[in-house]
Amino acid sequence: MSKKLLIILANSDPENAQEIGAPLFQATVAAAMSHDVEIVITGNTGMLASVGHAESLEINHDTHRTIYDVIQEAHKAGVIFKVCAPSVQVWGEDLIPEIDESVGAAHVVAEAMDDDTVTFTY
């Protein structure tokens, strides 16, 4: 059985809260099931790592729950959030506090190629 779940957010529409919400919910559930979970945010979704964007995306208009609320819940459950360094160059260095580390492409490739890792991409 794999020891780690790697979720790469690269191609999801960062303006579509429902599309972004699904992998965050899956990560939270996996962490609650005691799996090691890492989300790497890269590409256009890199804007989610910058302060202000995830807070503005409502996933539930009735309760005003935002993508940032879901990120906070996932982080509290044990999900590790990383952002690719090029995304920081594009979207700025003012990152949400839940970002644990900035990484390069070599990190993503090494993690995805590890035999003990299952990788989901969105």
C-alpha positions in Angstrom: 0.0 0.0 0.0 1.3 3.5 -0.8 2.4 5.6 2.0 1.7 9.0 0.5 -0.8 10.9 -1.6 0.5 13.7 -3.8 -2.1 16.0 -5.3 -0.9 18.4 -8.0 -3.1 21.3 -8.6 -2.0 22.6 -12.0 -4.8 22.6 -14.6 -7.9 23.3 -12.5 -9.6 26.6 -13.1 -8.6 28.7 -10.0 -11.8 30.8 -10.5 -14.1 27.7 -10.2 -14.6 27.0 -6.5 -16.3 23.7 -7.1 -13.5 22.5 -9.3 -10.9 23.4 -6.7 -12.9 22.1 -3.8 -13.0 18.5 -4.9 -9.2 17.8 -4.6 -9.1 19.7 -1.3 -11.9 17.6 0.1 -10.2 14.4 -1.0 -6.9 15.5 0.6 -8.7 16.3 3.9 -10.4 12.9 3.9 -7.1 11.1 3.1 -5.3 13.0 5.9 -8.1 12.2 8.3 -7.6 8.5 7.4 -3.9 8.9 8.6 -2.3 9.1 5.1 0.5 11.5 4.4 -0.9 14.0 2.0 0.9 16.8 0.1 -0.7 19.3 -2.3 1.5 21.1 -4.7 0.0 24.2 -6.2 1.5 25.2 -9.6 0.6 26.9 -12.9 -2.5 29.0 -12.9 -3.7 27.6 -9.6 -0.7 29.3 -8.1 -2.9 32.3 -7.5 -4.6 30.2 -4.7 -1.4 30.4 -2.7 -1.4 34.2 -2.7 -3.2 36.1 0.0 -6.7 37.3 -1.0 -7.6 35.0 -3.8 -8.8 31.8 -2.1 -10.6 34.0 0.4 -12.7 35.5 -2.4 -13.9 32.1 -3.8 -17.2 31.0 -2.2 -17.8 27.3 -2.4 -21.1 27.6 -0.6 -23.0 30.9 -1.2 -25.5 30.1 1.6 -22.9 29.8 4.3 -20.3 32.0 2.6 -17.7 29.2 3.0 -14.7 29.9 0.9 -11.9 27.9 -0.7 -9.6 29.4 1.9 -11.8 27.9 4.7 -11.4 24.5 3.0 -7.6 25.0 2.7 -7.5 25.8 6.5 -9.5 22.7 7.3 -7.2 20.5 5.2 -4.1 22.0 6.8 -5.5 21.4 10.2 -6.2 17.8 9.2 -2.5 17.4 8.3 -2.3 18.2 4.6 1.0 19.8 3.7 0.7 22.6 1.1 3.6 23.5 -1.2 3.7 26.0 -4.0 6.1 25.8 -7.0 8.7 28.6 -7.0 7.8 29.8 -10.5 4.2 30.4 -9.3 5.5 32.6 -6.5 7.4 34.6 -9.1 4.2 35.1 -11.1 1.6 35.6 -8.3 3.8 37.2 -5.7 5.4 36.4 -2.4 2.5 37.3 -0.1 1.5 33.7 0.5 -1.3 32.3 2.7 0.1 31.0 6.0 -0.9 27.4 5.2 1.8 27.2 2.5 4.5 25.1 4.2 7.2 25.4 1.5 8.1 26.7 -1.9 9.5 23.9 -4.2 10.9 23.4 -7.6 10.0 21.1 -10.4 12.6 18.5 -9.3 10.7 18.1 -6.0 7.4 17.4 -7.9 9.1 14.9 -10.2 10.9 13.1 -7.4 7.8 12.8 -5.3 5.6 11.6 -8.2 8.1 9.0 -9.2 8.5 7.6 -5.7 7.1 4.0 -5.4 5.4 4.8 -2.1 3.5 7.7 -3.6 0.1 7.8 -5.4 -0.3 11.0 -7.5 -3.5 12.7 -8.4 -3.5 15.7 -10.8 -6.2 18.3 -11.2 
